[in-house]
């Protein structure tokens, strides 16, 4: 019998992709106004450039292990403890500037000063646009009284806390919040799941992991012997990783527990 539920944060409870999209749209509109570039074309070029640059840095293995993606690098400050975070903090100012400046250059605009301006604007826009799925609070409201709830999220502690700070209603639902950057390892490493079980004082058979990512949330749960619910809103194809349940929306979780 399940006594505790582990929830992923990004694109499970928070609609992070939508927040990033809104930040890109608002920032790229400035470039359209100043240089007449197509906003969608600039967004595409900056996304491509950001991913390429991000993978070229010495910090890339660490960011993959902890679970910090290139677009989080475009707005996070990474004022976290540890040498790896220190290196990342030192890299991101140039990374942001170069991602936007090179994106502009690919569209024929050579304006480094404006690239820097856009790089500074993007974090402001991301913080102004926190997005939560419409069924998030409905689900948490119905589960909070009968189950222990733990938030298990990959990422920088500072950045993940910032996301929670700008959506303050979320935090109160959770008995514990575990962030990979603070723990030292990220999903799918079984150690972070085992740490969560210890905090909750439950056995693996008494927990379920709920998340949107097969290769972190679901794979990690499987490796640890925890049941899982894959929130597959975009109807992605399954890989070799098999969730216990596949959900089209977070609200589909409720019938599973109402039937217990």
C-alpha positions in Angstrom: 0.0 0.0 0.0 1.3 3.4 -1.0 1.9 5.8 2.0 4.1 8.4 0.3 4.2 10.0 -3.1 7.4 11.6 -4.6 6.7 14.4 -7.1 9.0 15.8 -9.7 8.8 19.6 -10.1 9.6 20.8 -13.7 7.0 19.9 -16.3 5.2 17.8 -13.8 3.8 20.3 -11.3 5.3 23.5 -12.8 5.0 24.1 -16.6 8.6 25.1 -17.0 8.6 24.7 -20.8 5.8 27.2 -21.0 7.6 29.7 -18.7 10.7 29.4 -20.8 8.7 29.9 -24.0 7.1 33.1 -22.6 10.4 34.4 -21.6 11.8 33.8 -25.1 8.8 35.4 -26.7 9.0 38.6 -24.6 12.8 38.9 -25.0 12.8 38.2 -28.8 10.1 40.9 -29.3 12.8 43.5 -28.2 15.0 42.3 -31.1 12.1 42.6 -33.5 11.5 46.2 -32.4 15.1 47.2 -32.7 16.4 45.2 -35.6 13.3 43.8 -37.3 14.3 40.2 -36.9 11.7 37.5 -36.8 11.2 36.6 -33.1 10.6 32.9 -33.7 13.7 32.7 -35.8 15.8 34.4 -33.1 14.4 32.1 -30.5 15.3 29.0 -32.6 18.8 30.3 -33.2 19.4 31.2 -29.5 18.1 27.8 -28.4 20.4 26.0 -30.8 23.4 28.2 -29.9 22.7 27.8 -26.2 22.6 24.0 -26.4 25.8 23.9 -28.4 27.7 26.3 -26.1 26.4 24.6 -22.9 27.7 21.2 -24.0 31.2 22.7 -24.8 32.0 23.8 -21.2 33.9 21.8 -18.6 30.8 22.0 -16.4 28.7 20.0 -18.8 29.2 16.5 -17.1 28.3 18.1 -13.8 25.2 19.8 -15.1 24.0 16.6 -16.7 24.5 14.6 -13.5 22.7 17.2 -11.4 20.1 17.9 -14.0 20.5 21.6 -15.1 19.5 22.2 -18.7 20.8 24.8 -21.1 17.8 27.1 -20.7 18.1 27.1 -16.9 21.6 28.3 -17.6 20.2 31.3 -19.4 18.5 32.6 -16.2 20.0 30.9 -13.1 22.7 32.5 -11.0 24.0 29.3 -9.4 25.1 30.9 -6.1 25.3 27.4 -4.6 28.0 25.8 -2.5 30.7 23.7 -4.0 33.4 24.0 -6.6 31.3 22.8 -9.5 28.6 25.4 -8.8 31.4 28.0 -8.5 32.7 27.1 -11.9 29.2 27.2 -13.4 28.5 30.6 -11.7 31.7 32.0 -13.4 30.7 30.6 -16.8 27.1 31.7 -17.1 27.5 35.5 -17.7 29.6 34.9 -20.8 27.4 31.9 -21.8 24.2 34.0 -21.7 25.8 36.9 -23.6 27.3 34.6 -26.2 24.1 32.6 -26.7 22.1 35.8 -27.5 24.9 37.6 -29.4 25.6 34.6 -31.6 21.9 34.0 -32.2 21.7 37.5 -33.5 24.8 37.0 -35.7 23.2 34.0 -37.3 20.4 36.3 -38.4 22.8 38.9 -39.8 22.8 41.2 -36.7 26.2 42.0 -35.3 25.4 43.9 -32.1 27.2 42.5 -29.0 25.9 45.3 -26.7 22.3 44.4 -27.6 23.1 40.7 -27.2 24.1 41.5 -23.6 20.9 43.5 -23.1 18.8 40.5 -24.2 20.8 38.2 -22.0 20.0 40.4 -19.0 16.3 40.7 -20.1 15.6 36.9 -20.4 16.0 36.1 -16.6 13.7 39.0 -15.8 11.1 37.6 -18.1 11.4 34.1 -16.9 10.9 35.2 -13.3 7.8 37.1 -14.3 6.2 34.1 -15.9 5.7 31.2 -13.4 3.3 28.7 -14.9 1.5 25.9 -13.0 -0.5 23.2 -14.7 -4.3 23.7 -14.2 -4.7 20.4 -12.4 -1.6 20.7 -10.1 -3.3 22.1 -7.0 -6.5 20.0 -7.4 -4.3 16.9 -7.3 -2.2 18.0 -4.4 -5.3 19.2 -2.4 -6.8 15.7 -2.7 -3.7 13.8 -1.7 -2.1 15.9 1.0 -4.3 14.6 3.9 -3.9 10.9 3.2 -0.3 10.6 2.0 3.2 12.0 2.8 4.3 14.2 -0.1 7.9 14.8 -1.1 9.2 17.0 -3.8 12.2 15.3 -5.6 13.7 17.7 -8.2 16.9 17.8 -10.2 18.7 21.1 -10.4 20.5 23.9 -8.6 19.2 24.5 -5.1 19.1 28.2 -5.6 17.3 28.0 -8.9 14.8 25.4 -7.8 14.1 27.5 -4.7 13.6 30.5 -6.9 11.0 28.6 -8.9 9.2 27.7 -5.6 9.5 31.3 -4.3 7.7 32.7 -7.4 5.0 30.0 -7.0 4.7 30.1 -3.1 1.5 28.1 -2.8 3.4 24.9 -3.8 5.8 24.6 -1.0 3.3 24.1 1.8 2.1 20.8 0.3 5.4 18.9 0.9 6.7 17.3 4.0 10.2 17.3 2.4 11.9 18.9 -0.5 15.0 17.2 -2.0 17.1 19.0 -4.6 19.8 17.1 -6.5 22.3 19.9 -6.3 22.1 19.9 -2.5 22.2 16.1 -2.3 25.1 15.7 -4.7 23.5 13.3 -7.1 20.5 13.6 -9.4 17.8 11.4 -10.7 18.0 8.6 -12.0 20.7 7.7 -9.4 19.1 5.3 -6.9 20.9 7.0 -4.0 18.7 10.1 -4.2 15.5 8.0 -4.2 16.8 6.0 -1.2 17.5 9.3 0.6 13.9 10.3 -0.1 12.6 7.0 1.3 14.7 7.5 4.5 13.3 11.0 5.0 9.8 9.7 4.7 10.5 6.6 6.8 8.8 4.3 4.3 9.9 1.2 2.4 10.2 1.2 -1.4 7.0 -0.7 -1.7 5.2 2.1 0.1 6.2 4.9 -2.3 5.4 6.0 -5.8 7.3 8.4 -8.0 5.3 10.8 -10.2 7.1 12.6 -13.0 7.2 13.5 -16.7 10.7 12.2 -17.6 11.2 8.6 -18.4 15.0 8.7 -18.2 15.2 10.5 -14.8 12.0 10.1 -12.8 10.8 6.7 -14.0 14.1 5.1 -14.6 15.3 6.1 -11.2 12.2 4.8 -9.5 12.5 1.5 -11.4 16.1 1.1 -10.4 15.1 1.7 -6.7 12.1 -0.6 -6.8 9.6 2.2 -6.4 6.4 2.2 -8.4 5.9 5.1 -10.8 3.4 7.2 -12.7 4.6 8.7 -15.9 2.8 12.0 -16.8 2.9 11.8 -20.6 1.0 15.0 -21.6 2.7 15.1 -25.0 2.0 11.5 -25.8 5.7 10.6 -26.3 6.6 7.1 -27.2 7.8 4.8 -24.5 11.4 3.6 -24.5 12.7 0.5 -22.7 11.8 2.2 -19.4 8.4 0.9 -18.3 6.4 3.0 -15.8 3.8 1.3 -13.5 1.2 3.8 -14.8 1.1 6.1 -17.8 -1.1 9.2 -17.4 -2.3 11.7 -20.0 -2.6 14.4 -17.3 -1.7 14.8 -13.7 -5.3 14.5 -12.7 -5.3 10.9 -13.9 -3.3 10.1 -10.8 -6.4 10.5 -8.6 -8.3 7.4 -9.7 -5.3 5.3 -8.9 -5.3 6.4 -5.3 -9.1 6.7 -4.9 -9.3 3.0 -5.9 -6.9 1.9 -3.2 
